[in-house]
Amino acid sequence: WPTEITDWRLKILFSVLSTRVNYNAISKFQNVRDNLAHRGFDGLMKLSSKEFMSIVTPLGLAESRWKFWESLRIFANSFPNTSEVPPQLQNLSNDEHIEFLQKHIRGVGYKVAEGSTLYIRGYQCGIIPVDSGMKDLLGPCLGFETEQNARGHERMRKHIEALASKLDFSTLLSATGFQDILSEMREGQINTWWVHLTLIYFKRRYCNLHDASKCPLAKD
């Protein structure tokens, strides 16, 4: 999700297209993303279903991704045709924004709505997106009460964000060797993006192994 992309509609598109993409297939996603981004939103509007699905085929689920794109086009066309975020969306809180996208765009669940809202509002907007692995594998290990449904993403997100708001990032980042990140932060800033990445990589390194003997949480 590069910051060079500024069109809010494309940010939603790429947030959705990145779902169900294996970590080892990121280069495929990047190629598809760059192809679509080069065309711009107006250019994508001119693509036929066959043309669009041909582009996204390397990601799999081409027909489902086309159906999502159809829904996104309808949603986007309910606002002025501009890459600038509409005031109606700007005026929403993070929670309201997530609910709005989840409700009005077919194919967007809470997980995708969280990611889309983060991408639109910026990596330090306060949102900590929760993917399925974080919810189903890491969450219970951290002591969270999680739900095995779509809304479970929202429940865990709010739990983590509440905890992150209480962290002493100056002490934490210094103790864990992230002074470079600390030097770029404002005093008192809550670095929610760092929290998200830390949890993601912990999950990939330990939870995905499904081997409790190698998990530092289980050992403790």
C-alpha positions as CSV (number, residue, x, y, z in Angstrom):
1,W,0.0,0.0,0.0
2,P,2.4,2.8,-1.2
3,T,1.8,6.3,0.0
4,E,2.4,7.5,-3.6
5,I,-1.2,6.4,-4.4
6,T,-3.4,9.3,-3.3
7,D,-6.8,8.4,-4.8
8,W,-9.1,7.2,-2.0
9,R,-11.0,5.0,-4.4
10,L,-7.9,3.2,-5.5
11,K,-6.8,2.8,-1.9
12,I,-10.0,0.8,-1.2
13,L,-9.5,-1.2,-4.3
14,F,-6.0,-2.2,-3.4
15,S,-6.9,-3.0,0.2
16,V,-9.4,-5.5,-1.1
17,L,-7.2,-7.0,-3.8
18,S,-4.5,-7.6,-1.2
19,T,-6.8,-10.0,0.7
20,R,-6.2,-13.7,0.2
21,V,-2.8,-13.0,-1.2
22,N,-0.1,-15.3,0.2
23,Y,2.9,-13.5,1.7
24,N,5.1,-15.3,-0.8
25,A,3.0,-13.8,-3.7
26,I,3.5,-10.2,-2.8
27,S,5.4,-9.5,-6.0
28,K,2.4,-10.7,-8.0
29,F,0.2,-8.3,-6.1
30,Q,2.6,-5.5,-6.7
31,N,2.6,-6.1,-10.4
32,V,-1.2,-6.2,-10.5
33,R,-1.4,-3.1,-8.3
34,D,1.0,-1.1,-10.5
35,N,-0.8,-2.1,-13.7
36,L,-4.2,-0.9,-12.3
37,A,-2.7,2.2,-10.7
38,H,-1.1,3.3,-14.0
39,R,-4.6,3.3,-15.5
40,G,-6.1,5.5,-12.8
41,F,-9.6,5.3,-11.6
42,D,-11.2,6.8,-14.7
43,G,-9.2,4.4,-16.8
44,L,-10.3,1.4,-14.8
45,M,-13.9,2.5,-15.2
46,K,-13.5,1.8,-18.9
47,L,-12.4,-1.8,-18.5
48,S,-14.7,-4.6,-19.4
49,S,-15.2,-7.5,-17.0
50,K,-12.9,-9.6,-19.2
51,E,-10.1,-7.0,-19.2
52,F,-10.3,-6.4,-15.5
53,M,-10.3,-10.1,-14.6
54,S,-7.4,-10.7,-17.0
55,I,-5.3,-8.2,-15.0
56,V,-6.2,-9.6,-11.6
57,T,-6.0,-13.3,-12.6
58,P,-2.5,-13.8,-11.1
59,L,-4.1,-13.1,-7.6
60,G,-6.8,-15.7,-8.0
61,L,-10.5,-15.4,-7.5
62,A,-10.8,-13.1,-10.5
63,E,-14.6,-13.3,-10.7
64,S,-15.0,-12.4,-7.0
65,R,-12.6,-9.5,-7.4
66,W,-14.6,-8.2,-10.4
67,K,-17.8,-8.4,-8.5
68,F,-16.2,-6.3,-5.7
69,W,-15.0,-3.8,-8.3
70,E,-18.5,-3.5,-9.6
71,S,-19.7,-2.7,-6.1
72,L,-16.9,-0.2,-5.5
73,R,-17.7,1.6,-8.7
74,I,-21.3,2.1,-7.7
75,F,-20.2,3.3,-4.2
76,A,-17.6,5.7,-5.6
77,N,-20.1,7.1,-8.2
78,S,-22.3,8.2,-5.3
79,F,-19.7,10.9,-4.6
80,P,-18.1,13.6,-6.8
81,N,-15.7,12.2,-9.3
82,T,-12.5,13.3,-7.6
83,S,-9.5,11.6,-6.0
84,E,-9.9,13.8,-2.9
85,V,-11.7,12.1,0.0
86,P,-15.3,13.3,0.1
87,P,-16.3,15.5,3.1
88,Q,-19.0,13.0,4.0
89,L,-16.2,10.4,4.7
90,Q,-13.7,12.9,6.2
91,N,-16.2,13.9,8.9
92,L,-16.7,10.3,10.2
93,S,-14.7,9.0,13.1
94,N,-12.5,6.0,12.5
95,D,-15.2,3.6,13.9
96,E,-17.9,5.2,11.8
97,H,-15.7,5.1,8.7
98,I,-15.1,1.4,9.1
99,E,-18.8,0.7,9.6
100,F,-19.7,2.9,6.6
101,L,-17.5,1.0,4.2
102,Q,-18.5,-2.4,5.6
103,K,-22.2,-1.5,5.1
104,H,-22.1,0.0,1.7
105,I,-19.6,-1.9,-0.4
106,R,-20.3,-5.5,-1.2
107,G,-17.2,-7.7,-0.5
108,V,-15.9,-5.4,2.3
109,G,-16.0,-7.0,5.7
110,Y,-14.7,-5.5,8.9
111,K,-11.1,-6.7,8.2
112,V,-11.0,-5.0,4.8
113,A,-12.8,-1.9,6.0
114,E,-10.2,-1.5,8.8
115,G,-7.4,-1.7,6.2
116,S,-9.1,0.6,3.8
117,T,-9.7,3.2,6.4
118,L,-6.1,3.0,7.6
119,Y,-4.8,3.4,4.0
120,I,-7.1,6.3,3.3
121,R,-6.4,8.2,6.5
122,G,-2.7,7.4,6.9
123,Y,-0.6,4.9,8.7
124,Q,-0.6,6.9,12.0
125,C,-4.4,7.6,12.0
126,G,-4.8,5.4,15.1
127,I,-6.2,2.3,13.5
128,I,-4.6,-1.1,14.2
129,P,-6.0,-3.5,11.5
130,V,-6.6,-7.1,12.6
131,D,-6.3,-9.9,10.1
132,S,-7.8,-13.4,10.6
133,G,-4.5,-14.9,11.9
134,M,-4.2,-12.2,14.5
135,K,-7.8,-12.7,15.6
136,D,-7.9,-16.5,15.5
137,L,-4.3,-17.5,16.5
138,L,-2.6,-14.6,18.3
139,G,-5.7,-13.1,20.0
140,P,-6.4,-16.1,22.3
141,C,-2.7,-16.4,23.2
142,L,-2.7,-12.7,24.3
143,G,-5.8,-13.3,26.5
144,F,-8.3,-11.6,24.3
145,E,-11.9,-12.9,24.1
146,T,-12.3,-13.2,20.4
147,E,-15.3,-14.1,18.1
148,Q,-15.1,-16.6,15.3
149,N,-17.0,-14.2,12.9
150,A,-16.4,-11.1,10.9
151,R,-17.2,-8.7,13.8
152,G,-14.4,-10.4,15.8
153,H,-11.9,-8.3,13.9
154,E,-13.5,-5.1,15.2
155,R,-13.7,-6.4,18.8
156,M,-10.0,-7.3,18.8
157,R,-9.0,-4.1,17.1
158,K,-10.6,-2.0,19.8
159,H,-9.0,-4.1,22.5
160,I,-5.5,-3.6,21.0
161,E,-6.0,0.1,20.4
162,A,-7.1,0.6,24.0
163,L,-4.0,-1.2,25.2
164,A,-1.7,0.7,22.8
165,S,-3.0,4.0,24.1
166,K,-1.5,3.1,27.5
167,L,2.0,2.2,26.3
168,D,5.0,4.2,27.1
169,F,6.5,4.2,23.6
170,S,9.7,6.0,24.7
171,T,10.6,3.3,27.1
172,L,9.3,0.4,24.9
173,L,11.0,1.4,21.7
174,S,14.3,2.2,23.4
175,A,14.3,-1.1,25.2
176,T,13.6,-3.1,22.0
177,G,16.2,-1.4,19.8
178,F,13.8,0.8,17.8
179,Q,15.4,4.2,18.6
180,D,15.3,5.2,14.9
181,I,11.5,5.0,14.9
182,L,11.4,6.8,18.3
183,S,13.4,9.6,16.9
184,E,10.8,10.2,14.2
185,M,7.9,10.3,16.5
186,R,6.3,13.3,18.2
187,E,6.4,13.4,21.9
188,G,3.5,11.4,23.3
189,Q,2.6,9.9,19.9
190,I,1.0,6.5,19.9
191,N,2.7,4.5,17.1
192,T,-0.2,2.2,16.2
193,W,1.4,1.2,12.9
194,W,4.5,-0.1,14.7
195,V,2.2,-2.1,17.0
196,H,0.4,-3.6,14.0
197,L,3.6,-4.7,12.3
198,T,5.0,-6.1,15.5
199,L,1.9,-8.3,16.1
200,I,1.8,-9.3,12.4
201,Y,5.5,-10.5,12.4
202,F,5.1,-12.2,15.7
203,K,2.2,-14.1,14.3
204,R,4.1,-15.1,11.2
205,R,7.2,-16.1,13.1
206,Y,5.5,-18.1,15.8
207,C,1.8,-18.6,15.5
208,N,1.9,-19.8,11.9
209,L,4.2,-22.7,13.0
210,H,1.5,-24.1,15.2
211,D,4.2,-25.4,17.6
212,A,3.8,-24.2,21.2
213,S,7.3,-25.3,22.1
214,K,8.7,-22.5,19.9
215,C,6.4,-19.7,21.1
216,P,7.9,-17.4,23.7
217,L,4.4,-16.7,25.1
218,A,3.8,-20.4,25.7
219,K,7.3,-20.8,27.3
220,D,6.6,-18.0,29.7
